[in-house]
Amino acid sequence: QVQLQESGPGLVKPSQMLSLTCTVSGGSITTSYYAWSWIRQPPVKGLEWMGAIAYDGSTYYSPSFKSRTSISRDTSKNQFSLQLSSVTPEDTAVYYCARRDQYGSSWYDLALFEGWGQGTLVTVSS
């Protein structure tokens, strides 16, 4: 069964870049037709889909994050990463990675995602 694990710094200063890595085991990030996504949950708020990178390297972003979000991958390590620039305290959240079929009905239907990592809390504070 596919397993995902988030990792990265737990504290980021405002205006800096948030960088996280998702390590995947039990499945290849190049397997058709999956997409590998980043999702976050700010305190007290609901889950927010941020973006994804598909099996072929194609990227997809939520309009809410597109301007300052970049998702990339390292196929040799079976990892994909998130970079969120110009962070503010409002970016404080638990960040998750998860897998879904690239051809699901909506990126925002989080019930379609599977293999959720445990999440990692990132605090944006000076």
BELBEL-V75282 format. One record per residue. N is the residue number from 1. RES is the residue in three letters. PHI is phi in radians with two decimals (999 if undefined). NEAR is the number of other ideal C-beta (glycine too) atoms within 8 Angstrom. D_LAST is the distance of its C-alpha to the last C-alpha in whole Angstrom. Layout:
# BELBEL-V75282
N RES PHI NEAR D_LAST
N RES PHI NEAR D_LAST
This chain:
# BELBEL-V75282
1 GLN 999 4 39
2 VAL -1.16 10 36
3 GLN -2.31 9 33
4 LEU -2.18 14 30
5 GLN -2.46 10 27
6 GLU -1.48 14 23
7 SER -2.67 8 21
8 GLY 2.62 10 18
9 PRO -1.09 7 14
10 GLY -1.59 7 13
11 LEU -2.36 8 9
12 VAL -2.32 12 8
13 LYS -1.44 8 5
14 PRO -0.95 10 6
15 SER 1.39 6 10
16 GLN -1.53 7 10
17 MET -1.78 9 13
18 LEU -1.60 15 14
19 SER -2.25 10 17
20 LEU -2.32 14 19
21 THR -2.19 11 23
22 CYS -1.97 16 25
23 THR -1.73 10 28
24 VAL -1.92 16 32
25 SER -2.28 9 35
26 GLY 1.37 6 38
27 GLY -3.11 10 38
28 SER -1.68 6 38
29 ILE -1.26 14 35
30 THR -1.76 6 38
31 THR -1.34 7 40
32 SER -1.15 5 42
33 TYR -2.05 8 41
34 TYR -1.45 13 37
35 ALA -2.17 13 34
36 TRP -2.02 14 31
37 SER -2.08 14 28
38 TRP -1.95 15 24
39 ILE -2.38 14 24
40 ARG -2.34 11 21
41 GLN -2.39 11 21
42 PRO -1.15 10 18
43 PRO -0.97 5 18
44 VAL 1.27 3 21
45 LYS -1.75 7 22
46 GLY -1.47 4 25
47 LEU -1.28 8 25
48 GLU -2.17 12 24
49 TRP -1.29 12 26
50 MET -1.78 14 24
51 GLY 3.05 15 27
52 ALA -2.68 13 29
53 ILE -2.19 14 31
54 ALA -1.49 13 35
55 TYR -0.99 11 37
56 ASP -1.68 6 38
57 GLY 1.63 7 35
58 SER -1.12 6 35
59 THR -1.99 9 31
60 TYR -2.41 9 31
61 TYR -2.33 10 28
62 SER -1.16 12 27
63 PRO -0.95 5 27
64 SER -1.20 6 24
65 PHE -2.15 11 22
66 LYS -0.97 9 25
67 SER -1.18 4 23
68 ARG -2.34 7 20
69 THR -2.09 15 21
70 SER -2.39 6 23
71 ILE -2.04 14 25
72 SER -2.39 8 27
73 ARG -2.57 11 29
74 ASP -2.22 9 31
75 THR -1.18 7 34
76 SER -1.17 4 35
77 LYS -1.82 6 33
78 ASN 0.95 10 33
79 GLN -2.27 11 29
80 PHE -2.35 14 27
81 SER -2.29 12 24
82 LEU -2.15 17 21
83 GLN -2.19 11 19
84 LEU -2.10 12 17
85 SER -1.61 9 16
86 SER 0.87 6 13
87 VAL -1.29 12 11
88 THR -2.23 8 10
89 PRO -0.98 7 9
90 GLU -1.20 6 13
91 ASP -1.51 12 13
92 THR -1.05 10 12
93 ALA -3.00 12 15
94 VAL -1.54 9 18
95 TYR -1.84 14 19
96 TYR -2.13 13 23
97 CYS -2.05 16 26
98 ALA -2.77 13 29
99 ARG -1.99 13 33
100 ARG -2.64 12 35
101 ASP -1.16 8 38
102 GLN -1.03 9 38
103 TYR -1.79 4 40
104 GLY -1.10 9 39
105 SER -1.19 4 40
106 SER -2.70 6 36
107 TRP -1.12 9 33
108 TYR -1.64 6 32
109 ASP -1.55 8 34
110 LEU -1.24 8 32
111 ALA -1.14 4 35
112 LEU -1.40 10 36
113 PHE -1.52 11 33
114 GLU -2.49 8 34
115 GLY 1.18 12 33
116 TRP -0.90 10 30
117 GLY -1.25 13 27
118 GLN -1.29 6 26
119 GLY 1.55 10 22
120 THR -2.32 12 19
121 LEU -1.41 8 16
122 VAL -2.05 16 13
123 THR -1.84 8 10
124 VAL -1.78 14 7
125 SER -2.80 8 4
126 SER -1.54 3 0
